[in-house]
Amino acid sequence: MKTKKLLFLLLILLNFSCKSQAKKINGVSFVASRDSISNQHINPVLKAQSNYVALMPFGFIKELASPKIIHNTNRQWFGETKNGLLQYAKRFQKEKLSIMVKPHIWVWRGEFTGNIKMDSEEKWNTLENSYREFILTYAKAAENLNADILCIGTELEQFVVNRPAYWQKLIQEIRKVYKGKLTYAANWDEFKRVSFWKDLDFIGIDAYFPLSDKKSPTTAEYELGWKLHKEEVLRVQQQFNKPVLFTEFGYRSVDFNGKEPWDSSNVEGAVNLEAQANALQAIYNQFWKEEWFAGGFIWKWFHSHDKVGGEKNNRFTPQNKPAEELIRKLYGL
């Protein structure tokens, strides 16, 4: 009789352990604003069944060949600074949400950060020192907050490819001041060439893979478009034996949103709420049940929930669209 009870308890514990291990990161990318945040800004995130938020302080450079990063100044929006990060994070943590600190760089006129590249060794050294100061500022802040994850960079392919030794050393320096988990947000066409995945805790991917040329694909058609990309993601995952985290994922509510999902230009197109929802359902179907997949952060979520998104909006946010209801359902599973 005692043996049966013991076996029964072991089965319960095993079941509980499996469920705990299967817990996914169901995150939103929470956009920095001019203002501090309060419960009115947090409640919609909670309603969406999210258990994580990515908070995104910013540094700025003038042009792709400029080596100096301006950051944490009183000329920036509050949410883009260290004090803003601390205020946002502490409010979310009060509601039991976990935090990923994910610093970004903005290049003037919105140039793609993956093309940041210096034209002399002197400039490379200046950039390296400037970036070290920038990222260590937020590594220390992340440690102060006991943040769960720190993303050490976002879509910096030319910097990463051209200066591998610098990044290896930088990761060691970050580890000295921050004790949580580390990732890097590689662009969808960059992640195969990142040399330092073995030194991080997650393989991070901004998952804007092209999936379909159709105007309004079905969920099944989006899933078909994932086949080759998923095989490549799995190949890299198995090579480094690290869980994969979609540091960003999302789709615009617009026609042809699977053709170039990374396109955030202001070119207007016909609103297509169904295409957005179908694409989100497809990415969830393809990845969220995989043991090697850690979860992801939807792009993107604004603090003033009642003033953004909506059925006439063709941008990335799921807010006040059928996609928000879908995210609530999927994140609640």
QUICOR-V879535 format. One record per residue. N is the residue number from 0. RES is the residue in one letter. D_FIRST is the distance of its C-alpha to the first C-alpha in whole Angstrom. Layout:
n=N res=RES d_first=D_FIRST
n=N res=RES d_first=D_FIRST
This chain:
n=0 res=M d_first=0
n=1 res=K d_first=4
n=2 res=T d_first=5
n=3 res=K d_first=5
n=4 res=K d_first=6
n=5 res=L d_first=9
n=6 res=L d_first=10
n=7 res=F d_first=11
n=8 res=L d_first=13
n=9 res=L d_first=14
n=10 res=L d_first=16
n=11 res=I d_first=17
n=12 res=L d_first=19
n=13 res=L d_first=20
n=14 res=N d_first=21
n=15 res=F d_first=23
n=16 res=S d_first=24
n=17 res=C d_first=26
n=18 res=K d_first=27
n=19 res=S d_first=29
n=20 res=Q d_first=30
n=21 res=A d_first=32
n=22 res=K d_first=34
n=23 res=K d_first=37
n=24 res=I d_first=41
n=25 res=N d_first=42
n=26 res=G d_first=45
n=27 res=V d_first=49
n=28 res=S d_first=52
n=29 res=F d_first=53
n=30 res=V d_first=57
n=31 res=A d_first=59
n=32 res=S d_first=62
n=33 res=R d_first=64
n=34 res=D d_first=62
n=35 res=S d_first=59
n=36 res=I d_first=56
n=37 res=S d_first=55
n=38 res=N d_first=52
n=39 res=Q d_first=54
n=40 res=H d_first=54
n=41 res=I d_first=50
n=42 res=N d_first=49
n=43 res=P d_first=50
n=44 res=V d_first=48
n=45 res=L d_first=45
n=46 res=K d_first=46
n=47 res=A d_first=46
n=48 res=Q d_first=42
n=49 res=S d_first=43
n=50 res=N d_first=41
n=51 res=Y d_first=44
n=52 res=V d_first=48
n=53 res=A d_first=50
n=54 res=L d_first=53
n=55 res=M d_first=56
n=56 res=P d_first=59
n=57 res=F d_first=62
n=58 res=G d_first=65
n=59 res=F d_first=68
n=60 res=I d_first=70
n=61 res=K d_first=74
n=62 res=E d_first=74
n=63 res=L d_first=72
n=64 res=A d_first=74
n=65 res=S d_first=74
n=66 res=P d_first=72
n=67 res=K d_first=71
n=68 res=I d_first=68
n=69 res=I d_first=69
n=70 res=H d_first=66
n=71 res=N d_first=65
n=72 res=T d_first=68
n=73 res=N d_first=69
n=74 res=R d_first=71
n=75 res=Q d_first=68
n=76 res=W d_first=66
n=77 res=F d_first=63
n=78 res=G d_first=60
n=79 res=E d_first=61
n=80 res=T d_first=62
n=81 res=K d_first=59
n=82 res=N d_first=60
n=83 res=G d_first=59
n=84 res=L d_first=56
n=85 res=L d_first=55
n=86 res=Q d_first=55
n=87 res=Y d_first=54
n=88 res=A d_first=50
n=89 res=K d_first=50
n=90 res=R d_first=50
n=91 res=F d_first=48
n=92 res=Q d_first=45
n=93 res=K d_first=45
n=94 res=E d_first=44
n=95 res=K d_first=41
n=96 res=L d_first=43
n=97 res=S d_first=43
n=98 res=I d_first=46
n=99 res=M d_first=48
n=100 res=V d_first=51
n=101 res=K d_first=54
n=102 res=P d_first=57
n=103 res=H d_first=60
n=104 res=I d_first=63
n=105 res=W d_first=66
n=106 res=V d_first=69
n=107 res=W d_first=72
n=108 res=R d_first=73
n=109 res=G d_first=69
n=110 res=E d_first=70
n=111 res=F d_first=67
n=112 res=T d_first=65
n=113 res=G d_first=64
n=114 res=N d_first=68
n=115 res=I d_first=68
n=116 res=K d_first=70
n=117 res=M d_first=73
n=118 res=D d_first=76
n=119 res=S d_first=77
n=120 res=E d_first=75
n=121 res=E d_first=76
n=122 res=K d_first=74
n=123 res=W d_first=71
n=124 res=N d_first=71
n=125 res=T d_first=72
n=126 res=L d_first=69
n=127 res=E d_first=66
n=128 res=N d_first=67
n=129 res=S d_first=67
n=130 res=Y d_first=64
n=131 res=R d_first=62
n=132 res=E d_first=63
n=133 res=F d_first=62
n=134 res=I d_first=59
n=135 res=L d_first=58
n=136 res=T d_first=59
n=137 res=Y d_first=56
n=138 res=A d_first=54
n=139 res=K d_first=54
n=140 res=A d_first=54
n=141 res=A d_first=51
n=142 res=E d_first=50
n=143 res=N d_first=51
n=144 res=L d_first=49
n=145 res=N d_first=46
n=146 res=A d_first=46
n=147 res=D d_first=43
n=148 res=I d_first=46
n=149 res=L d_first=50
n=150 res=C d_first=52
n=151 res=I d_first=54
n=152 res=G d_first=57
n=153 res=T d_first=57
n=154 res=E d_first=59
n=155 res=L d_first=61
n=156 res=E d_first=62
n=157 res=Q d_first=65
n=158 res=F d_first=64
n=159 res=V d_first=61
n=160 res=V d_first=63
n=161 res=N d_first=66
n=162 res=R d_first=64
n=163 res=P d_first=61
n=164 res=A d_first=62
n=165 res=Y d_first=62
n=166 res=W d_first=59
n=167 res=Q d_first=57
n=168 res=K d_first=58
n=169 res=L d_first=58
n=170 res=I d_first=54
n=171 res=Q d_first=54
n=172 res=E d_first=56
n=173 res=I d_first=54
n=174 res=R d_first=51
n=175 res=K d_first=52
n=176 res=V d_first=53
n=177 res=Y d_first=50
n=178 res=K d_first=46
n=179 res=G d_first=45
n=180 res=K d_first=44
n=181 res=L d_first=48
n=182 res=T d_first=49
n=183 res=Y d_first=52
n=184 res=A d_first=53
n=185 res=A d_first=55
n=186 res=N d_first=57
n=187 res=W d_first=56
n=188 res=D d_first=58
n=189 res=E d_first=58
n=190 res=F d_first=54
n=191 res=K d_first=55
n=192 res=R d_first=58
n=193 res=V d_first=56
n=194 res=S d_first=56
n=195 res=F d_first=53
n=196 res=W d_first=50
n=197 res=K d_first=48
n=198 res=D d_first=49
n=199 res=L d_first=48
n=200 res=D d_first=44
n=201 res=F d_first=45
n=202 res=I d_first=47
n=203 res=G d_first=49
n=204 res=I d_first=51
n=205 res=D d_first=53
n=206 res=A d_first=53
n=207 res=Y d_first=56
n=208 res=F d_first=56
n=209 res=P d_first=58
n=210 res=L d_first=57
n=211 res=S d_first=59
n=212 res=D d_first=63
n=213 res=K d_first=62
n=214 res=K d_first=64
n=215 res=S d_first=60
n=216 res=P d_first=58
n=217 res=T d_first=55
n=218 res=T d_first=51
n=219 res=A d_first=51
n=220 res=E d_first=54
n=221 res=Y d_first=53
n=222 res=E d_first=50
n=223 res=L d_first=52
n=224 res=G d_first=54
n=225 res=W d_first=51
n=226 res=K d_first=51
n=227 res=L d_first=53
n=228 res=H d_first=52
n=229 res=K d_first=49
n=230 res=E d_first=49
n=231 res=E d_first=51
n=232 res=V d_first=49
n=233 res=L d_first=46
n=234 res=R d_first=48
n=235 res=V d_first=49
n=236 res=Q d_first=45
n=237 res=Q d_first=44
n=238 res=Q d_first=47
n=239 res=F d_first=46
n=240 res=N d_first=42
n=241 res=K d_first=43
n=242 res=P d_first=41
n=243 res=V d_first=44
n=244 res=L d_first=45
n=245 res=F d_first=48
n=246 res=T d_first=50
n=247 res=E d_first=52
n=248 res=F d_first=51
n=249 res=G d_first=53
n=250 res=Y d_first=56
n=251 res=R d_first=59
n=252 res=S d_first=59
n=253 res=V d_first=62
n=254 res=D d_first=64
n=255 res=F d_first=63
n=256 res=N d_first=60
n=257 res=G d_first=59
n=258 res=K d_first=62
n=259 res=E d_first=62
n=260 res=P d_first=59
n=261 res=W d_first=61
n=262 res=D d_first=64
n=263 res=S d_first=64
n=264 res=S d_first=68
n=265 res=N d_first=70
n=266 res=V d_first=71
n=267 res=E d_first=70
n=268 res=G d_first=68
n=269 res=A d_first=67
n=270 res=V d_first=64
n=271 res=N d_first=61
n=272 res=L d_first=58
n=273 res=E d_first=56
n=274 res=A d_first=57
n=275 res=Q d_first=55
n=276 res=A d_first=52
n=277 res=N d_first=52
n=278 res=A d_first=52
n=279 res=L d_first=50
n=280 res=Q d_first=47
n=281 res=A d_first=48
n=282 res=I d_first=47
n=283 res=Y d_first=44
n=284 res=N d_first=43
n=285 res=Q d_first=44
n=286 res=F d_first=42
n=287 res=W d_first=40
n=288 res=K d_first=37
n=289 res=E d_first=38
n=290 res=E d_first=36
n=291 res=W d_first=39
n=292 res=F d_first=40
n=293 res=A d_first=40
n=294 res=G d_first=42
n=295 res=G d_first=45
n=296 res=F d_first=48
n=297 res=I d_first=50
n=298 res=W d_first=54
n=299 res=K d_first=55
n=300 res=W d_first=54
n=301 res=F d_first=57
n=302 res=H d_first=57
n=303 res=S d_first=59
n=304 res=H d_first=57
n=305 res=D d_first=59
n=306 res=K d_first=62
n=307 res=V d_first=61
n=308 res=G d_first=60
n=309 res=G d_first=60
n=310 res=E d_first=61
n=311 res=K d_first=65
n=312 res=N d_first=63
n=313 res=N d_first=63
n=314 res=R d_first=62
n=315 res=F d_first=58
n=316 res=T d_first=57
n=317 res=P d_first=54
n=318 res=Q d_first=55
n=319 res=N d_first=56
n=320 res=K d_first=56
n=321 res=P d_first=53
n=322 res=A d_first=52
n=323 res=E d_first=51
n=324 res=E d_first=49
n=325 res=L d_first=47
n=326 res=I d_first=46
n=327 res=R d_first=44
n=328 res=K d_first=42
n=329 res=L d_first=42
n=330 res=Y d_first=41
n=331 res=G d_first=38
n=332 res=L d_first=36
